[in-house]
């Protein structure tokens, strides 16, 4: 069973910071790439950041590069997204997921998405 629980979202002013957490129940994803996605109303879900199983390789969308930082702690079964210098354009529901096959890249996430966590940035 895929169990991913996002938390840490909230309402913040422009320029503020939030840290999102993605917890999973066991070590089932320790060997796989994981990442964060977001979806705004009327928009398609987009990849925000990805991290390889060992944390060596990371990817960031151009829109968040330099502001967001992804990390993971496999011992705690948790992945994080530190979000700094937030902009209203970052407002979305944020989801986490893992790749079904690869430990390096997240190109084939699981079809089942969790509840996500809402991030709202006011201007």
FENPEPE-V169448 format. One record per residue. N is the residue number from 1. RES is the residue in one small letter. PHI is phi in whole degrees, -180 to 180 (none if undefined). PSI is psi in whole degrees, -180 to 180 (999 if undefined). OMEGA is omega in degrees with one decimal (* if undefined). Layout:
BEGIN
n:res:phi:psi:omega
N:RES:PHI:PSI:OMEGA
N:RES:PHI:PSI:OMEGA
END
This chain:
BEGIN
n:res:phi:psi:omega
1:x:none:131:176.1
2:x:-83:119:179.7
3:x:-129:109:178.4
4:x:-130:129:-177.6
5:x:-125:116:178.3
6:x:-91:146:177.1
7:x:-155:168:174.9
8:x:105:-6:179.4
9:x:-71:173:179.6
10:x:168:-169:179.2
11:x:-102:128:-178.0
12:x:-144:151:177.4
13:x:-79:158:175.6
14:x:-53:136:-178.1
15:x:91:-10:-179.9
16:x:-80:-178:-176.8
17:x:-133:152:172.8
18:x:-144:154:172.1
19:x:-123:120:177.7
20:x:-94:147:176.7
21:x:-124:146:176.0
22:x:-129:112:-177.8
23:x:-106:141:172.9
24:x:-127:154:-164.6
25:x:-75:-24:179.9
26:x:-148:-167:-177.2
27:x:-88:22:-175.5
28:x:-63:-24:-178.9
29:x:-106:7:-176.7
30:x:-61:-26:-177.2
31:x:-101:10:-172.7
32:x:-128:152:174.0
33:x:-63:144:176.4
34:x:-131:168:180.0
35:x:-172:174:179.1
36:x:-112:141:175.8
37:x:-126:161:174.4
38:x:-143:154:179.3
39:x:-142:121:175.6
40:x:-95:157:179.5
41:x:-54:131:179.3
42:x:77:3:-178.4
43:x:-117:157:174.9
44:x:-76:154:175.4
45:x:-67:136:-178.4
46:x:-129:151:177.0
47:x:-76:135:-179.9
48:x:-106:-49:-177.8
49:x:-158:149:-179.3
50:x:-136:148:178.0
51:x:-138:138:179.1
52:x:-73:170:-174.3
53:x:-58:-34:-176.8
54:x:-101:3:178.7
55:x:79:2:-177.0
56:x:-73:-42:-177.0
57:x:-105:130:177.3
58:x:-131:154:177.6
59:x:-136:141:175.6
60:x:-134:139:171.1
61:x:-64:148:-178.0
62:x:-58:-32:-176.5
63:x:-68:-19:-177.0
64:x:-119:-7:-176.9
65:x:-60:133:-177.6
66:x:90:-15:179.8
67:x:-113:-38:-179.0
68:x:-105:147:179.7
69:x:-138:126:-177.8
70:x:-101:144:176.7
71:x:-152:168:177.2
72:x:-149:153:177.1
73:x:-131:95:-176.1
74:x:-64:-30:178.6
75:x:-65:-28:178.9
76:x:-102:2:-179.3
77:x:55:45:-174.1
78:x:-142:141:172.9
79:x:-119:149:-175.6
80:x:-128:156:170.1
81:x:-136:108:175.2
82:x:-85:122:-175.3
83:x:-116:114:-179.7
84:x:-116:162:178.2
85:x:49:49:-175.1
86:x:-65:145:179.8
87:x:-121:156:175.8
88:x:-55:-31:178.9
89:x:-66:-15:177.5
90:x:-82:-7:-179.7
91:x:-61:123:-177.2
92:x:-178:171:167.0
93:x:-90:128:-177.0
94:x:-104:133:-178.6
95:x:-124:153:170.9
96:x:-116:157:179.8
97:x:-160:175:179.6
98:x:-135:155:177.5
99:x:-79:143:-178.2
100:x:-74:-20:-171.9
101:x:-131:-41:-169.3
102:x:-95:145:173.0
103:x:-94:-5:-173.4
104:x:-113:-45:-176.2
105:x:-121:151:178.7
106:x:-109:94:179.6
107:x:-120:-19:-179.6
108:x:-131:78:179.6
109:x:-73:164:175.4
110:x:-64:147:-177.0
111:x:-71:-29:-178.5
112:x:-84:121:178.6
113:x:-105:144:-180.0
114:x:-78:-168:-178.0
115:x:-72:-28:-177.7
116:x:77:175:176.2
117:x:-133:133:-174.4
118:x:-81:129:172.7
119:x:-117:122:179.2
120:x:-124:124:-178.4
121:x:-115:119:-179.1
122:x:-90:151:-179.7
123:x:-92:999:*
END
